[in-house]
């Protein structure tokens, strides 16, 4: 046990640790020292504070909605004055890759999407399974029977139930077609059952606040990385309303719009200042009844890499 733990635990008990102190090795500023002294002297216990467990964690949790709001205010202030940046790196979860199965007769020689890692699929505007071609064209997804070539013909044209939806990329997973895109200011995913190519039917759709950074598919699991910039004017108001601070999502499995996470389930990266939300959603394509898994980090990402065992998200660091 570190020698300084008892002292920090006493400050924690007095709610005297400002949320701007977010890791144990941080050099405390004069303002933070003054804040600690003021809280102890005047016995102020109403302000958000930090715990030893959070300070000792590499990727600690936000401990209250009040802390989340204050951290956003601090990050927004620092970015406004040119003190931005950091590097964000995260391994999301272990991901099992199911054994591939063989389907109907297909062309013995056909190309697939170029990927960074074998076994980790990436979205594209055109997919090919050797028998059918699936393509995004003019806000419509078309299915074309391409093999044998002498019988080539369009057999299906998919238009979404949401007329404001703009498809951008697709995945094909066995008899499932996944369409990624956006509607208004939300990322959206459609999943279709293609057991009968002449009667393709929608089985699920999910939308999240924000815009899609990237995605990956490993076996039957889709991983979607989304950035969400919150409404700073709402955050800076005096009252703390979690419903207005947190990003939301809607899953057709549930039906109603709801927060992606509670304040206490959001993580942040110490020494990384970015007043945004990074959301990673995990969706089982083969089981439309399995709830979506979600991870939320205070921050943003612009580069995604995935292996068969982990998902990594990184962002740029700018020094001024």
C-alpha positions, 0 to 999 in steps of 0.5 A: 500500500503506498505511503500517501494513501491514508492522506488521500483517503482523508481528503476523499472523506472530506470531499476536498479533492477537486475533479481537475486533479485526475491522477496521482502523479499530477502536479497540483496548481496553486488554484487546486491547492487553494481549492483544497484548503478552502474546502477543508477550512469551510467544510465544503462538501457539496462540490464534486470530488475524486476518490483514491480508487479513481485517482489510482486507475489508468482509465478511471470512472466519472463518479457523478453527473456533477463531476462529468459536468465540471470536467466538461467545463474544464476541458472546454475552457482549456481547449478554448485557450489552446491547451488541447490534445492527448492520446486516447487508446483503448482495448474494448473487450475480448472478441471470439471469432466463430468458425466460418460456414460454407454457403451456396455455390459461388464463383471460385475466384472473387475479390473481397474488401481489403482489410488491415487484419485477417479475420477483421472485416471492414465496411465498404460500399460494395460487398461480394460473396461470390454469388451476389454483389451488394452495393450502395448506390444513390441512397439505395442498397441493391442486390445483384446476382452475379454468378453465373455471369450469363444470368446476371440481374438485379434481384432486390432493391432495399429502401429504408423505412427511415426516409431521412436515412443516408446509407454509406457502407455495408457488411454481409454476414452469412444471410444478414446484411448490415447497412451503416449510415446516418439520419439527422445528427445520429449514426444508424445501423440497419440489419436485414435478413436475406434468407430469401433474397427476393423478400429481404426483410428488416429485423433490427435498427439502432441509432446513436447520437453522433457520427460514425468514426469507423466500424469493424466486424469480427465473426457475427459481431459488429463494433461501431465507433461514434463521436458525439459533441454535446451541447456546451450551452446546456452543460454550462447551465447551473442545473445538472440534468443527466438526460441533457448531458448524456448521449442517447440511443434508440434500439428497435429491440426496446423502442424508446430513446434512452441514455447510452450510459449513466454518468457513473459508467463513463470513463476518462483518460487522465491528462487527455482534454477533449470535451466530447463523448466517444461511444463504442457499440457492440452488436450481435448480428446473428442474434437480434434479441441480444442487447447492444453492448456499450462503452463510453469514454469522455473524449474523441477518436479519429483512428481505429484499429482492431485485432481479433482480441481487441479494439483500439481507438486513438486521437491526435495530440496537439501541443501549443 
